[in-house]
Amino acid sequence: MSRYFLVMGLLLLTVSTFAQVAPTSTSLTTQRVAPGTPVTGRVLDALTQEPIPGATILFSDLRQATATGLDGTFRFASLPRGRFLMQVRSLGYTSVARTVDTGTGQPINVALTSTATEIGQVVVTGVSAATEMRRSPIPTTVIDHTRLQQAAATNAIDAIAHTPGLSQITTGAAISKPIIRGLGFNRVITLNNGSKQEGQQWGDEHGIEIDEYSIDRAEVIKGPGSLLYGSDGMAGVINFLAPDPVEEGKIIGSAAANYQTNNALQGYSVMNAGNKNGFNWLVRGSSKLAGSYRNRYDGRVFNSGFRELDANGYVGINKSWGYSHLTFNTFNQQLGLTEGDRDPRTGRFLKDVAVSDTATEAVPVTNADLRGYSLAVPRQRVNHLRIGTENNFVFGQSRLTVNASWQQNLRREFGDVLDPDTPELYFQLRTFDYAVRYFLPEMQGWNTTLGVSGMQQQNVNKGAEFLIPAYHLLDGGVFGVTKKTFGKLDVSGGLRYDIRRINADALYLDAEERPVPAPGAEQKFAGFKSTFRNVSGSIGVAYSITEKLLVKANLSRGFRAPNISELGSNGQHEGTIRYEIGDPTLKAETSLQYDAGISYVTDHVSLNVDAFENRIQNYIFPRHILNAAGSDSIASTGNPVFLYDQGNARLVGGEVSLDIHPHPLDWLHFENSFSMVRARQLNQPTDSLRNLPFIPADRLQSELRVNFRKVKNTRLANLYARINVEHTFAQNRFFAAYQTETRTPGYTLVNAGIGTDWVNAKAQTLFSIFLTGNNLFDVAYQSHLSRLKYADYNTSNGRTGIFNMGRNVSVKVVVPLRFN
C-alpha cells in the first residue's frame, strides 16, 4: 500500500511540475522583478450594501495588511505583482478568502455576509503557502486571538490545550508538552512564526520556550508534517503566529496585565509595532511571576512557582519585490522542580537543608516556605535565544522564500543544596536551521512548490552529571508539493526525501565521575554514528458536495529518526523518575496515516467530524529491564531501569465538533466537542504491555456562550459571557507493565468567563477586560498525563501523587495604544 501511495504521489508531482516548466514559462534567471502596483478596493455588507469600516485585508504570503476606512475603502500603495491569497475579515461577518491578481489595476470589491460563526473561512499558513482551511485535506484547527485572550493559562501550550485532538503532558503549572492524537515529544514540531523551534524536545521537564503573550493565534495541524518539515513531524505541527503586520503609516502598541488567584501569577506585556514607508517593526517585552499553586488535597504544592522574562519581535522592509525581516526571540525562565517527597508521619512536603558543609537533611516544609515567590532546590533555568531572517522575493509570477536562524538553548538544573548555584545538569544546544522554497508560476491550474530544508545541531554537556552524550547532528531534505482545483474538487500532495546523521561522542569518567580522555576509565557513553534516510509523502482531496457540505480524505506517510535520548541515554531521568538506557541500533519510525473528515456548515449549525488511523512501524518506547546489566536488581539510584525498544503500533480515533447558534438568537452559541484516541502496541504477550503510554483519556466539552457586538446606550462593545463544562473520562487503557502507569479516574470541571471592550464616542477601544474562572468548584483531580501523578504517597489523606491546580480566577486587562 505504501509503494502504491508513493508512486501515485510521485506521478501527481511530476505531472504538475512538467506542466509548469513548459517552454512558454520563464526561468528564474531571466525573470525581472516587476514594479509594485497600487491595489484598491471596497468592503460592503452583502445585505445592506453599507460600507464596513475597520475590516482587515491581509495578504499572508506578502506580510502586508491594511484596514478599511469609514467609507469601506482600502488601498495598498505598492504590492508585488502576482496571484496571492487575500483574506478579508471583520467581527460579526463571514471571512472571505480569495486568490487575486494584484497586477490588473482593477478595484477589488468584497461583500461580507453577517454571521455568528467563521468556521471554514479561516486561512492557515503552516502549509506550503497560505491556504483556505476548508480546502486543505489535512485536519487543521485554528485558535484565534479572541479565544486566546479569553483563556486563563500559565504557559503557551496550556492556552491551547483544550483544542479537540490536542492534550498536554504537564509537570506542574509551568511545564507543558503538546500531545497530538496520542503522540508527543519529538513527534510534534513546534513552529514560531513558521520557523522550527529547536530545544530539548525529548525531555518532559521543560516547556517549549515561547512567550505566551507574543502569540496572536495558533494553528494545530493534526497529521504527519514530515512532508514540509522532515523528521519529528510524525504527529503534527503547532504553528504559533505573531500579530498581523501593521498597515502603512501606522504606529500602534498595547499594554497587558494579568493576575491569577491560585498561584498569585502576575503577568505583564508591552508591545510596539509600526509601518513607515515600507519599514516595519514589532517589539515586545513580557514577564511572569508565579508562586506555588494549590489544590484541595495537597494545599500549596511546594516549589511549583516560576519566573519568566521574554523579549521578541522583528524589524524589516516590505517593498514591491517582497520583504526581508530580521527576527529575534529570547525566552528566559527559572522554575522550581516539584519532586513531591513527603514526610511519612504528617504527609507534608519535604525539602533538603544543609546541616553541615558536607551533609544535608530532609525536613518538612513550613508555611512560610509555601508562600511568596522564592524558588528552592531543585530548580531549573532555561534560556532560549533565536535570531533569524525571513525573506520573500517575488519574480513575476513566481517567488522564492529563504528563512534561516541560529538558536541557542541552555538548560541548567540545580539540585545540590550544598552548592545551589552550580548546575548539576547543563545542556548547551546550538542549532542552525534553514528552509528555502521556490513557488513555481501557476500553470494550467497547478500550484507547485519545490524546496530544501534542514539543520545543523551541536549539543554539549557542561554540567557535573550526564544523561545524554554530547553529539553533532546534520540533516537535510528536498521536497515538492502541489495542488490544483478541479471545480468543486481540491487535490494536493507531494513527496520528500530526508537524510539525518547523528555523531555521538564517547565519554569516560574517573572514580569521582569526572570526564577524562583515557579510554581505560569507566565508559559512560559509547561513541556512535547513526544515519537515517527515508521518504515521506502525502496525497489528499477536499470535495465540496454543496456550499455547506464538504468531505475530505488524506493519506500520508511520515517518518521520525530516533532522538539522542533514545539512541544514547545512560542516566537518571529525573522527570520520568527512572534510569534510562538508549540503544544506538534503533531504526527510524515510519507511519502510514489515513484521515477522513466531513464538514457541514450553515448559518446556524456547524458540524465537523474527523477520524484517523495511524499505523507506526518501529515505534520506539521505553521497556523495563531489571538493571543496566540485565540482572535481577535495580539501578543504584533506587529507581527502575528502562531500555528503549521498538515495536509496531496502531492508533485510531478522531474528533467531533458541533456548534449550534439558532435563529433568531444569533448571539447564542452552544458549542460541543468530543475527542478520543485508542493506541495499541501490536504483538505484545500480555495486556499490560499492549496499551501505549501517555495516551490522553476521552474528553467531552460543552460550552454555552453569548456574544453581543454592541450594547445599546453604553460604552460596551464585544460583550461576551460563557460557561464551560469539561468532562474527562476515566483512562482505563494504560501502560500497566512494571507500574509505569496507573488507572486515572474521570473528573468534571466547570469553567466560566465574561469580558468586554470599553470604547469611546468614536467607537475606539480604550481597554479590554477579561474575567475567567477555571475549575470553579475546586475539584481535586489528576490528569492522566500529569507527571506529578506518580509522586509520593500522602499519609495525611491516603492518596498517591500530587493533584492538578484547583480553583483559579484570572483577571486580564489589555490597553491598545495609538501613536498616530
NUVO-274032 format. One record per residue (C-alpha): x, y, z; residue in one letter. Coordinates in pm, whole numbers, plus 50000, padded with zeros to 5 digits. Layout:
XYZA
...
END
This chain:
500005000050000M
502835024050084S
504535017249749R
501295024249565Y
500865056249763F
504395068149683L
504015060549312V
500735079849294M
502255109349480G
505285109549250L
503085109148940L
500975137749076L
504035158749148L
505745150348817T
502705159248605V
502255192848774S
505955201348757T
506245193148385F
503135214048322A
504795243848488Q
508185241448322V
506735240747974A
508625260647707P
506245290147747T
507355295848107S
510225318548203T
513125306448412S
514115322748738L
517315336348591T
515575355148308T
512665369648506Q
512725405548622R
511095419848927V
508055439348819A
507445472948986P
504865473849260G
501325483849188T
498615500649395P
495755477649495V
492445493149595T
489005480649680G
485935483449897R
484245461150156V
480455462150187L
477715444750381D
476215419450139A
472665425650262L
472515463150320T
475305473850080Q
476555496550356E
480325501150390P
482105481350661I
484745502650835P
487665486751017G
487665454350815A
491105438050788T
492545429650446I
495515406350472L
497965390750225F
499615364550448S
502275354150198D
503345390450150L
503165400250518R
501105430750431Q
497805442250577A
495535472450589T
492115482550719A
489085498450556T
488175534550626G
484785548550725L
483595545050365D
484695508450347G
487545515150105T
491125502250134F
494375508149950R
497805491949929F
500335516649787A
502685491149629S
502115453749630L
504205428749436P
502545418049111R
501245382649107G
498445359749225R
498175358249603F
495615347049858L
493785376650013M
491745373750331Q
489075398850434V
487635396550784R
485545417551018S
484005408951353L
480465395951306G
480935387150938Y
481985356050750T
485615359750645S
486295358150273V
489435342850123A
490115345449751R
493085344749519T
493535378449346V
495825391349074D
497445422549214T
498705433948873G
495365440348699T
494855475148843G
491145467648888Q
489435476149220P
488625446149438I
485085447349575N
484195423449855V
480785416950010A
480705401950359L
477755382850500T
476735388250860S
477125356151057T
477655342551404A
480455318751307T
483595318151091E
484085280651067I
485505270550729G
486625305550634Q
489965305950812V
493335308450634V
496205286250755V
499885293550694T
501645263050843G
501505246650499V
503455253450179S
501605286150115A
498665304050274A
495605282250212T
491945284350300E
491445258650573M
488385242850414R
490435234950100R
493215217050288S
492695179250322P
494855177850635I
492825182050958P
493615216551097T
492305237251386T
492925274351436V
492735290351781I
492185327251710D
493235357851905H
489855361752071T
489925326752217R
493475331052342L
492605363652514Q
489655347452690Q
491745318452823A
493375317153167A
496625298453108A
500015295053273T
502035288352955N
501675287452576A
500635250752548I
498195253952837D
496485281952642A
495555258752353I
495325225052531A
491505223952523H
491525221452143T
489915188652024P
492665163451948G
495285182552149L
496425175052505S
499405183052725Q
501885163952941I
502455185653247T
504875188153535T
503205214953744G
501925248453621A
504945259853422A
505885228953221I
503695216152937S
504455194752632K
501925191152347P
500325157752258I
498535155051921I
496265124751892R
498305104952142G
501785113652011L
504185139152157G
507785149052232F
509915145951914N
506845135351717R
505385170751732V
507005200351555I
506565234551712T
506845264651482L
507455300351594N
506025321851314N
506575293951063G
510155285251169S
511095254351370K
511655258951741Q
514565236551844E
515075228752213G
515485196552404Q
512195182152271Q
512955147252405W
512735159452766G
509495163452957D
510815185153240E
510715217953049H
508315235352812G
508595248752457I
510275282652529E
507785305752355I
506345337352512D
502615331952562E
501895369252517Y
503585370252176S
501025346052025I
498215361551822D
496785328351703R
497795291951681A
497355265651410E
497225228851505V
497855206051204I
496825170951303K
498685146551083G
502245139250968P
504135171450897G
507195153350765S
506465164350408L
507395200850470L
509485198750784Y
511245164950780G
511815142951085S
509955149751411D
506665158951243G
505035124651261M
502175135651491A
501615170351352G
502625206651370V
501745235251604I
502365269251449N
502365299051687F
501845331351494L
502555367651583A
500045395951517P
499295406251159D
501585433051013P
500625469051073V
499175488750785E
501275515350611E
501685547850803G
500515534351139K
502295530851472I
500455511151738I
501095494052068G
499495476152359S
499965470152728A
498575439552906A
498405428253268A
497145395353413N
496645383153768Y
495615347753866Q
494475339554216T
495535303154253N
499315308254240N
499335346454257A
500575347753897L
501485382353774Q
501915386753400G
502815418253208Y
503485425452842S
504095456752634V
504265458552255M
505065484651992N
504695479851616A
504655502251312G
505005505850937N
506525536950781K
507275537950408N
507715500450397G
509975499650704F
508125479050962N
508815465651307W
507365448551613L
508985446151955V
507545430552270R
508705425552626G
506925402252871S
507335389253223S
505645364053453K
505985356853821L
504115328653996A
504195312154336G
503275276854436S
499915265554308Y
497295249354531R
494575222954522N
492095208454769R
494095177254863Y
497685189954865D
497205225954969G
500135245854837R
502435224354620V
505945231754738F
508405246254485N
505965248054191S
506475285054119G
508345300753830F
509715333253687R
509885343253323E
511335372453128L
510995373952748D
511595396952452A
510805391552084N
509975409051760G
511235417551414Y
512435446351200V
512445447250821G
511265461950495I
508345454450263N
508775465449903K
507445457549558S
509915428649533W
508685412249855G
510005415650208Y
513035409150427S
512745406950807H
515245401651086L
513625383351378T
514675377751738F
513295358352035N
514745354452382T
512985333052643F
514325331452998N
512715310953272Q
513565299153621Q
511275273553779L
511095251154078G
511035213554021L
508445196454238T
509635161954343E
506775155354584G
508735138354862D
506585135455177R
507105132855549D
505845097455632P
504195109155959R
502455141455857T
502305139455478G
503855174155445R
506255180855161F
509955176755238L
512855199155146K
516595193555174D
518565216555404V
522275218055480A
523165206255828V
526915209355772S
529355216855494D
529065181155371T
525685168155488A
522025175155419T
518775165255581E
515195163155453A
512815183055676V
509095191555642P
508385224955478V
506975253555682T
504015275455597N
506475303055512A
508115280055253D
504765277255073L
504185314655046R
505815340654824G
507745336754502Y
511045321554616S
512395290154444L
514085261754626A
516395233754515V
515895215154287P
515225242354035R
515825247953666Q
516975276553450R
516125276753079V
517375302552829N
516455301452461H
517815326752211L
516815327351846R
518005351751577I
516725346551225G
515955361450890T
512805357150681E
512855367150314N
510295365950034N
511395375649682F
508795379449408V
509865372749046F
506965379048815G
504535350348871Q
506945330549087S
508555337349421R
511345324849645L
511355323550027T
514575319850224V
514435315450602N
517385308250829A
518065311451200S
520595305051473W
519295291751805Q
520905285152139Q
519095265452409N
520635264052756L
519095241753022R
520605240853368R
519355220253660E
520435228754015F
519965200554264G
522655203254533D
521635222354845V
525295224554948L
526155241754619D
522825256054494P
524315278654224D
526345252154042T
524365232853778P
524495195253806E
522905190653465L
523805215853193Y
522975212152822F
524135237152561Q
522295231052234L
523125252351930R
521185249151607T
521415264751262F
518295257751059D
517235267950709Y
514315264550469A
514255275150103V
511065272849893R
510545281849529Y
506925287349422F
506635279949051L
504305301048836P
500785287448823E
500335267148506M
497085250848396Q
495765254248749G
498685236448917W
500405254449206N
503715237449284T
506405244349539T
509905229449544L
512175233049843G
515025222350067V
515265224450446S
517435211250722G
519605219651019M
522975215251184Q
522965209451559Q
525525205751834Q
524835196452195N
527485199352469V
527355186452829N
528715213053064K
527405200153398G
528635175653659A
526045149153567E
525425132753232F
522175119153091L
522845120352715I
526135121552523P
527415152452350A
526585150051982Y
526575165951637H
523535163251412L
523245171651045L
520115166950840D
518545179250519G
515715171650284G
514335180349942V
510615181649872F
507955191249626G
504275198149691V
501495206649450T
497785214149445K
495035220749193K
491325227649193T
489035208448959F
485725225949001G
484485215149344K
487445191749397L
490745203049552D
493695179149513V
497055183049688S
500075161649762G
503825158349746G
506995139049826L
510105144550035R
513445127150080Y
515425131750402D
518775121550543I
519915126650903R
523295118751058R
523975118151432I
527525115851565N
527635109951943A
530845114352142D
532225087952374A
532625097652740L
534865082353007Y
534745090553379L
537275086553658D
536505073754008A
534995107454102E
532845107353788E
534835134853618R
535425133353240P
538825120253140V
540325113852795P
541785079752881A
539795050752732P
540885029453026G
538485046953262A
534835037853314E
532785042653000Q
529685064153048K
528735067452681F
529975047252388A
530545068652082G
528435060151778F
527435072551436K
523925067451301S
522455076250961T
518765076350876F
517225080150529R
513575080050442N
510835090850205V
507675107950325S
504685120050132G
501035129450126S
498115129149888I
494655142449972G
491395156349839V
488705180249959A
485355179249777Y
482585204849816S
479395184949764I
477465217149821T
478435251049957E
477535238050302K
478735201950285L
482405192850245L
484235159550264V
487975153850297K
490385124750277A
494145123050313N
496785095750302L
500215104350439S
503485087250517R
505625102150791G
508925093350949F
510915101751259R
514555094851333A
515285083851692P
516305112451920N
519545113952114I
517925101952436S
516525070952268E
519855063652099L
522385071752367G
520975079952712S
522585064053017N
521485080653338G
518785090653581Q
515985109453403H
514505129453688E
511305139153511G
510365102853449T
511595090053788I
513565062353618R
517025053053493Y
517115052753110E
519385034552868I
519425041852495G
520055018552203D
522155031851910P
520845004051683T
517265017351681L
515645022151340K
513635052251223A
509905052051284E
507645052750977T
503915058150973S
501015054350733L
498065075750837Q
494575077450690Y
492435107950761D
488815113350665A
486515141950755G
483155157350687I
482075193250749S
478535206750739Y
478235244250794V
475075265250779T
474235299050921D
473055282851243H
474615248151268V
478215237051222S
479225200551237L
482755187351187N
483805150851211V
487435139651171D
488635103651200A
492065088151160F
494025055851166E
497775057351216N
499985026351180R
503565031051300I
506395007251227Q
509395006351461N
507515026051727Y
510035035051999I
509065030852363F
510845025652697P
510794989252816R
511544978953172H
514584957253242I
515964945653573L
519074967353556N
521664980353316A
523364946353308A
520114927053276G
520434910253619S
517874907953898D
518414941554066S
517644978054004I
519905007753946A
521945022154229S
519655052454224T
516835030854359G
514665037454053N
513665011653791P
515735008253475V
514195012253131F
515705004452794L
514415019752471Y
512954993152242D
510844991351925Q
507654975351802G
504664982051581N
501755003751694A
498275013151580R
496385044551681L
492785052051584V
490385079151692G
489105113151598G
487215144251697E
483615156251662V
482595192751696S
479055206551694L
478235243751717D
474585254651736I
473625291451710H
469855291451647P
467965318251456H
466935344351560P
469235341051862L
472405345851658D
474155358951969W
473785324852137L
476235296252080H
476115260752210F
479485245152129E
480345208552186N
483325186452109S
484425150752175F
487955136752135S
489215101152162M
492335080452087V
492855042852107R
496525033052094A
497834997452097R
501234981952067Q
500934951851839L
502194916551902N
502594920152278Q
502224889252501P
500244905052788T
497514931252828D
499784952553047S
502114958452750L
499544964152477R
498444999752554N
500865027352459L
501945051252736P
500945088052761F
497645084352576I
495055110652676P
491685099952807A
488475106452612D
487235142052659R
483805158252617L
483465196052625Q
480295217052614S
480135254752623E
477225279152627L
478295313252503R
476625346652433V
478185374252222N
476925409652172F
478765432451929R
477205463552081K
475245470752396V
472765499152342K
473165531252537N
476515520352684T
480205522552603R
480435484552595L
481295465152279A
482015428652203N
480495417552531L
480645380052589Y
479845355252863A
480425317952865R
480105287453085I
482025255853001N
481715220253127V
484685197653055E
484365160653135H
487435138653108T
486595101753115F
488455076053322A
491565062853150Q
491415025153189N
493625018152887R
497135024553016F
500645010253003F
500374989553320A
503594969553292A
506034974853581Y
503665001253727Q
504755025853460T
501245040053452E
498155035353664T
494425039553605R
493165075253624T
489605082853744P
487385105953542G
486535141353650Y
484355170953552T
485475207353558L
483255238053529V
484775269653385N
483275303753310A
484225337553170G
482955372453094I
484565401952919G
484055432952712T
485685462352533D
485195497452670W
485005521952379V
484955559752342N
482495581452148A
484345573151823K
483925535551887A
487655532251954Q
488595506652219T
490045522452532L
490665489252706F
489515453052714S
488885433053029I
488585395253064F
487445377453382L
487875339453374T
487275312553632G
488705277453588N
487635247553797N
485035268553976L
484005240654214F
487635234154315D
487545197754204V
490585177654313A
491735157654010Y
494755142353844Q
495255143753469S
496395110753322H
499235129953154L
500465146953472S
503995136653575R
503225146153934L
500565118953947K
503355094354038Y
504885113754328A
504995100554687D
502095086454887Y
500455111955117N
499705096755458T
497535126455559S
494835119055300N
495655083855180G
496305094454820R
499285089454591T
500845117354389G
500195154454353I
496945167854216F
496405194053945N
495595230454003M
492425238754194G
490115268554151R
491755297053963N
490295331253885V
492065352653626S
491715389953557V
493295402853236K
493345438853109V
494605448852764V
495035485452669V
495595493752299P
497935522852230L
497835546051929R
500705568651837F
499275584851521N
END
